Amino acid sequence: MKFELSTFKKVASCSILMLTNLSLSGQTKFSFDDQTLKKFYYQKLFPVEYKQITDGSVTRNAYMISDDNQIPISSDELKGSFIIISDKMGINDKDVPGHFLKNELCEEVIKYYEINKTNVLLIENENTKKLYMMYSDFLKSMNEEKEKIKKDDAELKMIDGFMQSMGYKTSQIDGAIYVKTKYYRILCNLSTVDVLQKDKDYLKKVDSWFEQREAIRKQIIATIPKFDHYARLYRVQRNRMSKADILSWTTLTKSANLLNKKEVDLTDKLWGLLELQNSTENYHKYSSEFIDYLSASTGVLGI
């Protein structure tokens, strides 16, 4: 058929609109705002014309859907407020003589097939008085999205106010709240609020952990030439290494192992936070060499 609706279902050789649990909560007016249009841009409405038709030998007025035309909800034609004329109509894709015509929007479809509820709405633009058919589940989804946007906006406002009350200057990027510490840009969400309510000095600790980690990383990098020295001695002397060299090598390895554990622990604490400088990438130039020396030394010395 030319007029395709994804929710048509075969019943007694006819296609009728499938049903949903429509819950408009008494809603009779709505509009397509810019925020919801971004999510539901793909949705379309079907123009409806109230006109005189001939059904068999009877001439009467009926709501007829234009099956050759669909209006994107982003169209200027759909600006303004809409009212719901009816949520008790159905549509069929074939004529049933004496009852309704193909593409006629009417209550008779519901009665004829003994259906309790329908998934279509007849709506009217209050400004232009033009009529359209739309799906009720689309309106329900749109209402839910509006509520979500409203809730998210209230949440952002609360988070922004809380962070400012803590003495932080906030900024909003792509709909999210951020603050800057000395070394990090922190995404502020409900989890951030929860953490700061329990420990108001948490973000100060973040900067302190960063400084501790960077100090430890410098110590780690400083061990690399020392490890290289003992590795060279071992390759040349093997079992002839002096007890003093072995003792110094052992002390170095144990100390380096503790440094490594501290570095890993601090890195775990800072995981997921956005660093304002790229110190980690710079450290990685040395870290693999350090780990190789530490692993080899641990193995040779049996630590």
BALOBA-1460 file (C-alpha; in Angstrom, 3 decimals):
// residues 303
<rec num="1" residu="m" x="0.000" y="0.000" z="0.000"/>
<rec num="2" residu="k" x="1.166" y="3.578" z="-0.546"/>
<rec num="3" residu="f" x="0.454" y="4.766" z="3.007"/>
<rec num="4" residu="e" x="2.763" y="2.792" z="5.260"/>
<rec num="5" residu="l" x="2.477" y="2.871" z="9.035"/>
<rec num="6" residu="s" x="4.908" y="0.690" z="10.984"/>
<rec num="7" residu="t" x="2.279" y="-0.213" z="13.555"/>
<rec num="8" residu="f" x="-0.287" y="-1.710" z="11.161"/>
<rec num="9" residu="k" x="-1.341" y="-5.242" z="11.999"/>
<rec num="10" residu="k" x="-3.424" y="-7.734" z="9.986"/>
<rec num="11" residu="v" x="-6.827" y="-8.372" z="11.550"/>
<rec num="12" residu="a" x="-9.497" y="-10.210" z="9.531"/>
<rec num="13" residu="s" x="-7.591" y="-9.447" z="6.297"/>
<rec num="14" residu="c" x="-7.372" y="-5.740" z="7.202"/>
<rec num="15" residu="s" x="-4.541" y="-3.662" z="8.671"/>
<rec num="16" residu="i" x="-5.392" y="-1.624" z="11.723"/>
<rec num="17" residu="l" x="-3.200" y="0.454" z="13.975"/>
<rec num="18" residu="m" x="-1.715" y="-1.493" z="16.886"/>
<rec num="19" residu="l" x="-2.472" y="-0.467" z="20.428"/>
<rec num="20" residu="t" x="-0.364" y="0.945" z="23.239"/>
<rec num="21" residu="n" x="-1.042" y="1.890" z="26.826"/>
<rec num="22" residu="l" x="-1.785" y="5.555" z="26.162"/>
<rec num="23" residu="s" x="-1.356" y="7.759" z="29.209"/>
<rec num="24" residu="l" x="-1.678" y="11.465" z="28.459"/>
<rec num="25" residu="s" x="-2.494" y="12.306" z="32.093"/>
<rec num="26" residu="g" x="-5.177" y="14.733" z="31.008"/>
<rec num="27" residu="q" x="-2.834" y="16.557" z="28.635"/>
<rec num="28" residu="t" x="-4.635" y="18.508" z="25.934"/>
<rec num="29" residu="k" x="-1.968" y="21.008" z="24.813"/>
<rec num="30" residu="f" x="1.688" y="20.702" z="23.798"/>
<rec num="31" residu="s" x="4.351" y="22.137" z="21.485"/>
<rec num="32" residu="f" x="7.503" y="20.980" z="19.731"/>
<rec num="33" residu="d" x="10.326" y="22.851" z="21.474"/>
<rec num="34" residu="d" x="13.897" y="23.118" z="20.187"/>
<rec num="35" residu="q" x="15.409" y="20.778" z="22.782"/>
<rec num="36" residu="t" x="13.099" y="17.863" z="22.050"/>
<rec num="37" residu="l" x="13.353" y="18.478" z="18.306"/>
<rec num="38" residu="k" x="17.060" y="17.616" z="18.514"/>
<rec num="39" residu="k" x="16.232" y="14.130" z="19.746"/>
<rec num="40" residu="f" x="13.068" y="13.440" z="17.747"/>
<rec num="41" residu="y" x="14.068" y="15.154" z="14.493"/>
<rec num="42" residu="y" x="13.174" y="11.975" z="12.541"/>
<rec num="43" residu="q" x="9.491" y="12.059" z="13.583"/>
<rec num="44" residu="k" x="6.803" y="13.190" z="11.148"/>
<rec num="45" residu="l" x="3.152" y="14.188" z="11.349"/>
<rec num="46" residu="f" x="0.463" y="13.330" z="8.808"/>
<rec num="47" residu="p" x="-1.763" y="16.151" z="7.542"/>
<rec num="48" residu="v" x="-5.489" y="15.569" z="8.070"/>
<rec num="49" residu="e" x="-8.267" y="17.217" z="6.088"/>
<rec num="50" residu="y" x="-11.852" y="17.414" z="7.298"/>
<rec num="51" residu="k" x="-13.834" y="17.184" z="4.092"/>
<rec num="52" residu="q" x="-16.916" y="15.828" z="2.405"/>
<rec num="53" residu="i" x="-16.638" y="12.247" z="1.140"/>
<rec num="54" residu="t" x="-18.877" y="9.700" z="-0.501"/>
<rec num="55" residu="d" x="-19.144" y="6.343" z="1.253"/>
<rec num="56" residu="g" x="-21.214" y="4.082" z="-0.954"/>
<rec num="57" residu="s" x="-24.485" y="5.946" z="-1.426"/>
<rec num="58" residu="v" x="-23.901" y="8.216" z="1.583"/>
<rec num="59" residu="t" x="-22.258" y="11.629" z="1.514"/>
<rec num="60" residu="r" x="-20.760" y="12.772" z="4.823"/>
<rec num="61" residu="n" x="-17.890" y="14.730" z="6.387"/>
<rec num="62" residu="a" x="-14.805" y="12.829" z="7.528"/>
<rec num="63" residu="y" x="-11.227" y="13.272" z="8.729"/>
<rec num="64" residu="m" x="-9.019" y="11.997" z="5.907"/>
<rec num="65" residu="i" x="-5.280" y="11.478" z="6.172"/>
<rec num="66" residu="s" x="-3.083" y="12.602" z="3.302"/>
<rec num="67" residu="d" x="-1.138" y="9.450" z="2.467"/>
<rec num="68" residu="d" x="1.138" y="11.288" z="0.013"/>
<rec num="69" residu="n" x="2.404" y="13.872" z="2.456"/>
<rec num="70" residu="q" x="4.328" y="13.831" z="5.746"/>
<rec num="71" residu="i" x="5.443" y="16.900" z="7.701"/>
<rec num="72" residu="p" x="8.771" y="16.754" z="9.621"/>
<rec num="73" residu="i" x="8.345" y="18.115" z="13.144"/>
<rec num="74" residu="s" x="11.191" y="20.533" z="12.401"/>
<rec num="75" residu="s" x="9.017" y="22.206" z="9.755"/>
<rec num="76" residu="d" x="7.968" y="25.806" z="10.332"/>
<rec num="77" residu="e" x="4.448" y="24.561" z="9.680"/>
<rec num="78" residu="l" x="4.513" y="22.870" z="13.093"/>
<rec num="79" residu="k" x="5.499" y="25.911" z="15.115"/>
<rec num="80" residu="g" x="3.221" y="27.035" z="17.925"/>
<rec num="81" residu="s" x="0.865" y="25.232" z="20.303"/>
<rec num="82" residu="f" x="-1.208" y="22.163" z="19.528"/>
<rec num="83" residu="i" x="-4.327" y="20.813" z="21.130"/>
<rec num="84" residu="i" x="-5.454" y="17.191" z="21.160"/>
<rec num="85" residu="i" x="-8.811" y="16.934" z="19.427"/>
<rec num="86" residu="s" x="-9.222" y="13.189" z="20.016"/>
<rec num="87" residu="d" x="-7.357" y="10.153" z="21.294"/>
<rec num="88" residu="k" x="-10.209" y="7.771" z="20.483"/>
<rec num="89" residu="m" x="-9.797" y="7.383" z="16.739"/>
<rec num="90" residu="g" x="-8.324" y="4.652" z="14.590"/>
<rec num="91" residu="i" x="-7.255" y="4.283" z="11.000"/>
<rec num="92" residu="n" x="-7.502" y="1.454" z="8.485"/>
<rec num="93" residu="d" x="-5.688" y="0.906" z="5.185"/>
<rec num="94" residu="k" x="-8.721" y="-0.537" z="3.386"/>
<rec num="95" residu="d" x="-12.307" y="0.474" z="2.801"/>
<rec num="96" residu="v" x="-14.992" y="-1.209" z="4.923"/>
<rec num="97" residu="p" x="-18.175" y="-0.229" z="3.073"/>
<rec num="98" residu="g" x="-20.783" y="1.372" z="5.274"/>
<rec num="99" residu="h" x="-18.278" y="1.960" z="8.073"/>
<rec num="100" residu="f" x="-15.155" y="3.850" z="6.964"/>
<rec num="101" residu="l" x="-12.872" y="4.458" z="4.020"/>
<rec num="102" residu="k" x="-9.202" y="3.758" z="3.570"/>
<rec num="103" residu="n" x="-7.095" y="6.350" z="5.456"/>
<rec num="104" residu="e" x="-10.145" y="7.718" z="7.270"/>
<rec num="105" residu="l" x="-9.414" y="8.697" z="10.866"/>
<rec num="106" residu="c" x="-12.510" y="7.956" z="12.927"/>
<rec num="107" residu="e" x="-13.962" y="6.318" z="16.023"/>
<rec num="108" residu="e" x="-15.806" y="3.811" z="13.882"/>
<rec num="109" residu="v" x="-12.542" y="1.891" z="13.309"/>
<rec num="110" residu="i" x="-12.239" y="1.369" z="17.077"/>
<rec num="111" residu="k" x="-15.850" y="0.265" z="17.385"/>
<rec num="112" residu="y" x="-15.750" y="-1.980" z="14.317"/>
<rec num="113" residu="y" x="-12.738" y="-3.951" z="15.572"/>
<rec num="114" residu="e" x="-13.799" y="-3.655" z="19.261"/>
<rec num="115" residu="i" x="-10.544" y="-2.001" z="20.274"/>
<rec num="116" residu="n" x="-10.212" y="-0.347" z="23.678"/>
<rec num="117" residu="k" x="-7.442" y="2.128" z="22.941"/>
<rec num="118" residu="t" x="-5.591" y="3.513" z="19.962"/>
<rec num="119" residu="n" x="-2.095" y="4.724" z="19.233"/>
<rec num="120" residu="v" x="-3.029" y="7.773" z="17.166"/>
<rec num="121" residu="l" x="-4.027" y="11.308" z="18.053"/>
<rec num="122" residu="l" x="-5.924" y="13.890" z="16.055"/>
<rec num="123" residu="i" x="-4.344" y="17.253" z="16.846"/>
<rec num="124" residu="e" x="-4.830" y="20.847" z="15.754"/>
<rec num="125" residu="n" x="-2.394" y="23.743" z="15.470"/>
<rec num="126" residu="e" x="-4.003" y="26.515" z="17.536"/>
<rec num="127" residu="n" x="-2.562" y="29.223" z="15.300"/>
<rec num="128" residu="t" x="-3.173" y="27.819" z="11.827"/>
<rec num="129" residu="k" x="-6.124" y="25.548" z="12.701"/>
<rec num="130" residu="k" x="-4.555" y="22.837" z="10.524"/>
<rec num="131" residu="l" x="-5.170" y="19.231" z="11.545"/>
<rec num="132" residu="y" x="-2.631" y="16.417" z="11.846"/>
<rec num="133" residu="m" x="-2.364" y="12.817" z="12.959"/>
<rec num="134" residu="m" x="0.497" y="11.819" z="15.252"/>
<rec num="135" residu="y" x="1.395" y="8.781" z="17.331"/>
<rec num="136" residu="s" x="0.546" y="8.900" z="21.024"/>
<rec num="137" residu="d" x="3.730" y="7.020" z="21.976"/>
<rec num="138" residu="f" x="5.719" y="9.803" z="20.317"/>
<rec num="139" residu="l" x="3.939" y="12.392" z="22.467"/>
<rec num="140" residu="k" x="4.568" y="10.234" z="25.531"/>
<rec num="141" residu="s" x="8.280" y="9.965" z="24.692"/>
<rec num="142" residu="m" x="8.452" y="13.692" z="24.042"/>
<rec num="143" residu="n" x="6.849" y="14.448" z="27.415"/>
<rec num="144" residu="e" x="9.307" y="12.108" z="29.140"/>
<rec num="145" residu="e" x="12.209" y="13.824" z="27.399"/>
<rec num="146" residu="k" x="10.940" y="17.242" z="28.488"/>
<rec num="147" residu="e" x="10.723" y="15.999" z="32.080"/>
<rec num="148" residu="k" x="14.247" y="14.608" z="31.832"/>
<rec num="149" residu="i" x="15.559" y="17.916" z="30.483"/>
<rec num="150" residu="k" x="13.773" y="19.753" z="33.284"/>
<rec num="151" residu="k" x="15.237" y="17.384" z="35.870"/>
<rec num="152" residu="d" x="18.741" y="17.625" z="34.369"/>
<rec num="153" residu="d" x="18.566" y="21.441" z="34.339"/>
<rec num="154" residu="a" x="17.525" y="21.483" z="37.996"/>
<rec num="155" residu="e" x="20.338" y="19.051" z="38.818"/>
<rec num="156" residu="l" x="22.921" y="21.197" z="37.015"/>
<rec num="157" residu="k" x="21.688" y="24.296" z="38.840"/>
<rec num="158" residu="m" x="21.968" y="22.516" z="42.188"/>
<rec num="159" residu="i" x="25.481" y="21.219" z="41.409"/>
<rec num="160" residu="d" x="26.613" y="24.638" z="40.181"/>
<rec num="161" residu="g" x="25.306" y="26.317" z="43.325"/>
<rec num="162" residu="f" x="26.931" y="23.729" z="45.587"/>
<rec num="163" residu="m" x="30.347" y="24.030" z="43.913"/>
<rec num="164" residu="q" x="30.224" y="27.807" z="44.140"/>
<rec num="165" residu="s" x="29.269" y="27.563" z="47.815"/>
<rec num="166" residu="m" x="32.467" y="25.522" z="48.267"/>
<rec num="167" residu="g" x="34.449" y="28.447" z="46.869"/>
<rec num="168" residu="y" x="35.062" y="27.076" z="43.353"/>
<rec num="169" residu="k" x="34.577" y="29.031" z="40.146"/>
<rec num="170" residu="t" x="32.435" y="26.936" z="37.820"/>
<rec num="171" residu="s" x="32.211" y="26.739" z="34.037"/>
<rec num="172" residu="q" x="29.719" y="24.916" z="31.831"/>
<rec num="173" residu="i" x="30.913" y="22.926" z="28.819"/>
<rec num="174" residu="d" x="28.515" y="20.921" z="26.632"/>
<rec num="175" residu="g" x="25.869" y="20.897" z="29.344"/>
<rec num="176" residu="a" x="28.208" y="19.786" z="32.148"/>
<rec num="177" residu="i" x="29.645" y="21.676" z="35.140"/>
<rec num="178" residu="y" x="33.432" y="21.824" z="35.643"/>
<rec num="179" residu="v" x="35.811" y="23.391" z="38.146"/>
<rec num="180" residu="k" x="39.571" y="23.731" z="37.967"/>
<rec num="181" residu="t" x="41.966" y="22.833" z="40.738"/>
<rec num="182" residu="k" x="45.679" y="23.574" z="40.533"/>
<rec num="183" residu="y" x="46.343" y="20.542" z="38.339"/>
<rec num="184" residu="y" x="42.945" y="19.199" z="37.212"/>
<rec num="185" residu="r" x="39.687" y="20.055" z="35.483"/>
<rec num="186" residu="i" x="37.027" y="18.266" z="37.502"/>
<rec num="187" residu="l" x="33.683" y="17.137" z="36.079"/>
<rec num="188" residu="c" x="31.067" y="17.974" z="38.703"/>
<rec num="189" residu="n" x="28.130" y="15.596" z="39.047"/>
<rec num="190" residu="l" x="26.090" y="14.144" z="41.891"/>
<rec num="191" residu="s" x="28.984" y="11.853" z="42.827"/>
<rec num="192" residu="t" x="31.275" y="14.883" z="43.161"/>
<rec num="193" residu="v" x="28.738" y="16.578" z="45.404"/>
<rec num="194" residu="d" x="28.426" y="13.429" z="47.519"/>
<rec num="195" residu="v" x="32.210" y="13.138" z="47.925"/>
<rec num="196" residu="l" x="32.609" y="16.809" z="48.867"/>
<rec num="197" residu="q" x="29.756" y="16.623" z="51.366"/>
<rec num="198" residu="k" x="31.663" y="13.852" z="53.126"/>
<rec num="199" residu="d" x="35.106" y="15.427" z="52.684"/>
<rec num="200" residu="k" x="35.160" y="19.140" z="51.824"/>
<rec num="201" residu="d" x="38.959" y="18.999" z="51.327"/>
<rec num="202" residu="y" x="38.804" y="16.217" z="48.719"/>
<rec num="203" residu="l" x="39.829" y="18.403" z="45.739"/>
<rec num="204" residu="k" x="42.703" y="19.843" z="47.770"/>
<rec num="205" residu="k" x="43.803" y="16.270" z="48.429"/>
<rec num="206" residu="v" x="43.647" y="15.596" z="44.681"/>
<rec num="207" residu="d" x="46.261" y="18.299" z="44.082"/>
<rec num="208" residu="s" x="48.321" y="16.964" z="46.994"/>
<rec num="209" residu="w" x="48.209" y="13.408" z="45.568"/>
<rec num="210" residu="f" x="49.359" y="14.785" z="42.220"/>
<rec num="211" residu="e" x="52.328" y="16.549" z="43.791"/>
<rec num="212" residu="q" x="53.260" y="13.418" z="45.774"/>
<rec num="213" residu="r" x="53.043" y="11.263" z="42.651"/>
<rec num="214" residu="e" x="55.190" y="13.624" z="40.600"/>
<rec num="215" residu="a" x="57.825" y="13.683" z="43.371"/>
<rec num="216" residu="i" x="57.847" y="9.871" z="43.438"/>
<rec num="217" residu="r" x="58.091" y="9.701" z="39.654"/>
<rec num="218" residu="k" x="61.201" y="11.873" z="39.763"/>
<rec num="219" residu="q" x="62.717" y="9.477" z="42.296"/>
<rec num="220" residu="i" x="61.770" y="6.535" z="40.069"/>
<rec num="221" residu="i" x="63.419" y="8.109" z="37.014"/>
<rec num="222" residu="a" x="66.534" y="8.765" z="39.119"/>
<rec num="223" residu="t" x="66.862" y="5.023" z="39.831"/>
<rec num="224" residu="i" x="67.216" y="4.090" z="36.147"/>
<rec num="225" residu="p" x="70.943" y="5.004" z="35.786"/>
<rec num="226" residu="k" x="71.631" y="3.186" z="39.065"/>
<rec num="227" residu="f" x="69.836" y="0.057" z="37.857"/>
<rec num="228" residu="d" x="71.735" y="0.314" z="34.577"/>
<rec num="229" residu="h" x="75.018" y="0.394" z="36.521"/>
<rec num="230" residu="y" x="74.258" y="-2.837" z="38.420"/>
<rec num="231" residu="a" x="72.879" y="-4.504" z="35.301"/>
<rec num="232" residu="r" x="76.209" y="-3.841" z="33.515"/>
<rec num="233" residu="l" x="78.171" y="-5.146" z="36.490"/>
<rec num="234" residu="y" x="76.055" y="-8.296" z="36.541"/>
<rec num="235" residu="r" x="76.532" y="-8.963" z="32.831"/>
<rec num="236" residu="v" x="80.328" y="-8.706" z="33.226"/>
<rec num="237" residu="q" x="80.932" y="-10.184" z="36.681"/>
<rec num="238" residu="r" x="77.983" y="-12.502" z="37.305"/>
<rec num="239" residu="n" x="78.857" y="-14.603" z="40.405"/>
<rec num="240" residu="r" x="81.990" y="-12.521" z="40.980"/>
<rec num="241" residu="m" x="80.042" y="-9.407" z="42.043"/>
<rec num="242" residu="s" x="81.153" y="-8.115" z="45.435"/>
<rec num="243" residu="k" x="78.919" y="-8.461" z="48.464"/>
<rec num="244" residu="a" x="78.902" y="-4.655" z="48.780"/>
<rec num="245" residu="d" x="77.570" y="-4.266" z="45.211"/>
<rec num="246" residu="i" x="74.950" y="-6.972" z="45.733"/>
<rec num="247" residu="l" x="73.838" y="-5.332" z="48.999"/>
<rec num="248" residu="s" x="73.563" y="-1.896" z="47.334"/>
<rec num="249" residu="w" x="71.695" y="-3.417" z="44.385"/>
<rec num="250" residu="t" x="69.308" y="-5.178" z="46.767"/>
<rec num="251" residu="t" x="68.683" y="-1.970" z="48.721"/>
<rec num="252" residu="l" x="68.035" y="-0.091" z="45.487"/>
<rec num="253" residu="t" x="65.601" y="-2.758" z="44.248"/>
<rec num="254" residu="k" x="63.598" y="-2.867" z="47.480"/>
<rec num="255" residu="s" x="63.417" y="0.926" z="47.598"/>
<rec num="256" residu="a" x="62.378" y="1.092" z="43.947"/>
<rec num="257" residu="n" x="59.687" y="-1.521" z="44.550"/>
<rec num="258" residu="l" x="58.177" y="0.611" z="47.331"/>
<rec num="259" residu="l" x="58.320" y="3.690" z="45.077"/>
<rec num="260" residu="n" x="56.526" y="1.783" z="42.355"/>
<rec num="261" residu="k" x="53.744" y="0.666" z="44.720"/>
<rec num="262" residu="k" x="53.259" y="4.245" z="45.937"/>
<rec num="263" residu="e" x="53.160" y="5.537" z="42.355"/>
<rec num="264" residu="v" x="50.551" y="2.969" z="41.385"/>
<rec num="265" residu="d" x="48.431" y="3.743" z="44.460"/>
<rec num="266" residu="l" x="48.463" y="7.490" z="43.792"/>
<rec num="267" residu="t" x="47.740" y="6.958" z="40.100"/>
<rec num="268" residu="d" x="44.727" y="4.837" z="41.054"/>
<rec num="269" residu="k" x="43.447" y="7.640" z="43.289"/>
<rec num="270" residu="l" x="43.750" y="10.102" z="40.408"/>
<rec num="271" residu="w" x="42.339" y="7.744" z="37.761"/>
<rec num="272" residu="g" x="39.591" y="9.246" z="35.630"/>
<rec num="273" residu="l" x="40.385" y="12.870" z="36.500"/>
<rec num="274" residu="l" x="41.306" y="15.218" z="33.653"/>
<rec num="275" residu="e" x="44.840" y="16.481" z="34.167"/>
<rec num="276" residu="l" x="45.581" y="20.010" z="32.981"/>
<rec num="277" residu="q" x="49.136" y="19.072" z="32.015"/>
<rec num="278" residu="n" x="50.456" y="16.000" z="30.258"/>
<rec num="279" residu="s" x="52.829" y="14.698" z="32.925"/>
<rec num="280" residu="t" x="51.712" y="11.074" z="32.627"/>
<rec num="281" residu="e" x="52.623" y="10.809" z="28.945"/>
<rec num="282" residu="n" x="56.076" y="12.237" z="29.711"/>
<rec num="283" residu="y" x="56.564" y="9.738" z="32.555"/>
<rec num="284" residu="h" x="55.658" y="6.807" z="30.285"/>
<rec num="285" residu="k" x="58.849" y="7.471" z="28.309"/>
<rec num="286" residu="y" x="60.765" y="6.177" z="31.325"/>
<rec num="287" residu="s" x="58.323" y="3.923" z="33.166"/>
<rec num="288" residu="s" x="58.684" y="0.864" z="30.906"/>
<rec num="289" residu="e" x="62.475" y="0.979" z="31.255"/>
<rec num="290" residu="f" x="62.141" y="1.294" z="35.024"/>
<rec num="291" residu="i" x="59.735" y="-1.675" z="35.230"/>
<rec num="292" residu="d" x="62.058" y="-3.785" z="33.081"/>
<rec num="293" residu="y" x="65.011" y="-3.062" z="35.366"/>
<rec num="294" residu="l" x="62.918" y="-3.595" z="38.508"/>
<rec num="295" residu="s" x="61.540" y="-6.927" z="37.279"/>
<rec num="296" residu="a" x="64.938" y="-8.192" z="36.146"/>
<rec num="297" residu="s" x="66.637" y="-7.127" z="39.379"/>
<rec num="298" residu="t" x="63.905" y="-8.734" z="41.503"/>
<rec num="299" residu="g" x="64.353" y="-11.974" z="39.592"/>
<rec num="300" residu="v" x="68.140" y="-12.073" z="39.743"/>
<rec num="301" residu="l" x="68.312" y="-11.150" z="43.424"/>
<rec num="302" residu="g" x="65.430" y="-13.430" z="44.401"/>
<rec num="303" residu="i" x="63.539" y="-10.683" z="46.220"/>
